Amino acid sequence: MSPLSSALPPATARVVLLTGPSGSGKSSLAARTGLPVLNLDDFYKERTDPTLPQLGGGGTDWDSPLSWDADAAVAAIDALCRTGRADVPVYDISVSARIGASGLDLGGASLFIAEGIFAADVIAPCRAAGLLADALCLCGRPTTTFRRRLVRDLREGRKSAPYLVRRGLRLLRDERSVVARQTALGAHPCAKPEALARISAAGAPEAVGAGVRS
């Protein structure tokens, strides 16, 4: 990843990176906090990007970190922490393309959530830049995650039904290894109640800027 610019002003906000398997409830939990939320899924690469990873049986592997623009995500987090505002893409998963852009403003908040399945991949640069308040990985029963993910993806028409079922079964098999990888990258594995408690603690004036807690 490219280094963050030293010309930017000091950070006045910190980020909680919220990761977990697809369907683990990251978006709903982030909304419950009442904090500003950066949707990291908006940093997926365009379907025409030649660097997109491919599955062995054909098709793009959208569950690989290589399908995601980590540098752009870190740049947006850095801008939010230092200036309180960032321009972010708007991504349409159903067509695998960016369809626009929008501005995210923290409104003076000193803490915000950045959530997505690849959030753990930017723990290291955010920590190194002094931007990290905490990093959490939502965990639950794989069968519950499978049902929640499939219902959501079908309701939103993210991809065709056969594709979603095949992907869901593959992710069901791989869920424990996904959590293990995210944990190895530095995310604390927990259920929703503990995640909410840690986010609340990170928002306390004395906690902001303290870095990831052990």
C-alpha positions in Angstrom: 0.0 0.0 0.0 1.2 3.5 -0.7 2.2 5.6 2.4 -0.2 8.1 3.8 0.6 11.8 3.1 2.6 13.5 5.8 1.3 16.9 4.5 -2.2 16.3 5.9 -3.2 17.9 9.2 -3.1 15.8 12.4 -5.9 13.4 13.0 -8.9 14.7 14.9 -11.0 11.6 14.6 -10.3 7.8 14.9 -11.8 4.8 13.1 -13.2 1.6 14.4 -12.7 -1.1 11.7 -15.5 -3.5 11.7 -15.1 -6.8 9.8 -16.5 -10.3 9.8 -17.9 -12.8 7.3 -20.4 -11.6 4.7 -23.8 -11.6 6.4 -22.5 -11.4 9.9 -24.4 -8.2 10.6 -21.7 -5.6 10.2 -24.0 -3.0 8.6 -26.8 -3.3 11.0 -24.5 -3.1 14.0 -22.7 -0.1 12.6 -26.1 1.6 12.1 -27.0 0.9 15.7 -24.0 2.8 17.0 -25.3 6.1 15.7 -21.8 6.9 14.5 -20.9 8.0 10.9 -20.3 4.9 8.8 -17.9 4.4 5.8 -19.1 1.5 3.7 -15.9 -0.2 2.6 -17.7 -2.4 0.0 -17.9 0.7 -2.1 -14.2 0.3 -2.8 -14.6 -2.9 -4.9 -12.8 -2.7 -8.2 -14.7 -2.3 -11.5 -15.7 -5.5 -13.2 -13.5 -4.5 -16.2 -10.3 -4.2 -14.0 -7.8 -6.7 -15.3 -6.4 -7.3 -11.8 -9.6 -8.9 -10.5 -8.9 -12.4 -9.1 -10.7 -15.3 -10.8 -12.3 -18.4 -9.3 -11.0 -21.8 -10.4 -14.3 -22.7 -12.0 -14.6 -19.4 -13.8 -15.9 -16.0 -12.7 -14.6 -13.2 -10.5 -13.7 -14.0 -6.9 -15.4 -11.1 -5.1 -14.5 -12.6 -1.7 -10.8 -12.2 -2.3 -9.1 -9.0 -0.9 -7.5 -8.6 -4.4 -11.0 -7.6 -5.7 -10.9 -4.5 -3.5 -9.0 -1.2 -3.7 -7.3 -1.1 -0.3 -5.2 2.0 -1.1 -8.3 4.0 -1.9 -10.0 2.8 1.2 -7.1 3.8 3.4 -6.9 7.2 1.7 -10.6 7.9 2.5 -10.2 6.8 6.1 -7.1 9.0 6.4 -9.0 12.0 4.9 -11.9 11.5 7.3 -9.7 11.3 10.3 -7.7 14.4 9.4 -10.2 16.6 7.7 -13.6 15.2 8.7 -14.7 14.7 5.1 -13.9 12.4 2.2 -15.3 11.8 -1.3 -16.1 8.1 -1.7 -17.4 6.0 -4.6 -20.9 4.6 -4.8 -20.7 0.9 -5.9 -23.5 -1.2 -7.3 -22.8 -4.8 -6.5 -25.5 -6.0 -8.9 -23.6 -4.6 -11.9 -20.1 -4.8 -10.3 -19.3 -1.2 -11.1 -19.1 2.2 -9.5 -22.1 4.3 -10.5 -21.1 7.6 -8.9 -19.5 9.3 -5.9 -20.7 11.0 -2.7 -19.2 13.0 0.1 -19.1 11.7 3.6 -18.9 14.3 6.4 -18.3 13.3 10.0 -20.1 16.4 11.2 -17.6 17.0 14.0 -17.7 13.4 15.3 -14.4 12.2 16.8 -15.1 8.5 16.0 -16.6 6.7 13.0 -17.1 3.1 11.8 -15.5 1.7 8.6 -17.2 -1.6 7.9 -16.7 -4.3 5.3 -15.4 -7.9 4.8 -11.9 -6.6 4.0 -11.7 -4.1 6.9 -9.0 -6.2 8.6 -6.8 -5.8 5.6 -6.3 -2.1 6.4 -5.7 -2.5 10.2 -1.9 -2.3 9.8 -1.7 1.0 7.9 -4.4 2.6 10.0 -2.6 1.6 13.2 0.7 2.8 11.8 -0.8 6.2 11.0 -2.3 6.6 14.4 -5.9 6.5 13.1 -7.1 3.3 14.8 -9.5 3.2 17.8 -10.3 -0.5 17.6 -10.7 -3.4 15.1 -13.4 -5.9 15.6 -14.5 -9.1 13.8 -18.2 -10.1 14.2 -18.5 -13.8 14.7 -21.6 -16.1 15.0 -23.0 -19.4 13.9 -22.0 -20.1 10.3 -25.5 -21.5 9.5 -27.1 -18.3 10.8 -24.7 -16.2 8.8 -25.5 -18.3 5.7 -29.3 -17.7 6.1 -28.9 -14.0 6.8 -26.6 -13.5 3.9 -28.7 -15.4 1.4 -31.9 -13.6 2.4 -30.2 -10.2 2.1 -28.5 -10.9 -1.2 -31.7 -12.3 -2.8 -33.8 -9.3 -1.5 -31.3 -6.8 -2.9 -30.8 -8.7 -6.2 -27.0 -8.5 -5.8 -26.4 -11.3 -8.3 -28.4 -14.2 -9.9 -30.0 -16.6 -7.4 -27.9 -19.6 -8.6 -24.7 -17.6 -8.2 -25.8 -16.5 -4.7 -26.6 -20.0 -3.6 -23.3 -21.4 -4.8 -21.4 -18.5 -3.2 -23.3 -18.9 0.0 -22.4 -22.6 0.3 -18.8 -21.9 -0.4 -18.7 -19.2 2.2 -20.5 -21.4 4.7 -17.7 -24.0 4.3 -15.0 -21.3 4.5 -16.4 -19.1 7.3 -14.1 -20.3 10.1 -11.0 -19.8 8.0 -12.3 -16.3 7.1 -12.6 -15.4 10.8 -9.2 -16.9 11.5 -7.6 -14.8 8.8 -9.3 -11.6 10.0 -8.3 -12.3 13.6 -4.7 -13.0 12.5 -4.6 -9.5 10.8 -5.5 -8.0 14.2 -9.3 -7.9 14.5 -10.7 -8.9 17.9 -13.3 -11.7 17.4 -16.6 -11.0 19.2 -20.4 -11.2 19.1 -22.6 -8.0 18.7 -23.0 -7.2 22.5 -19.2 -7.1 23.0 -18.7 -5.2 19.8 -21.1 -2.5 20.9 -19.5 -2.3 24.3 -16.0 -1.9 22.8 -17.3 0.8 20.3 -18.9 2.7 23.2 -15.6 2.5 25.2 -13.6 3.7 22.2 -15.9 6.7 21.9 -15.0 7.9 25.5 -12.8 11.0 25.4 -10.0 9.2 27.2 -10.1 6.2 24.8 -10.0 8.0 21.5 -6.5 7.9 20.1 -5.4 5.2 22.5 -5.0 2.6 19.7 -6.2 -0.9 19.5 -6.8 -2.4 22.9 -5.6 -5.9 23.7 
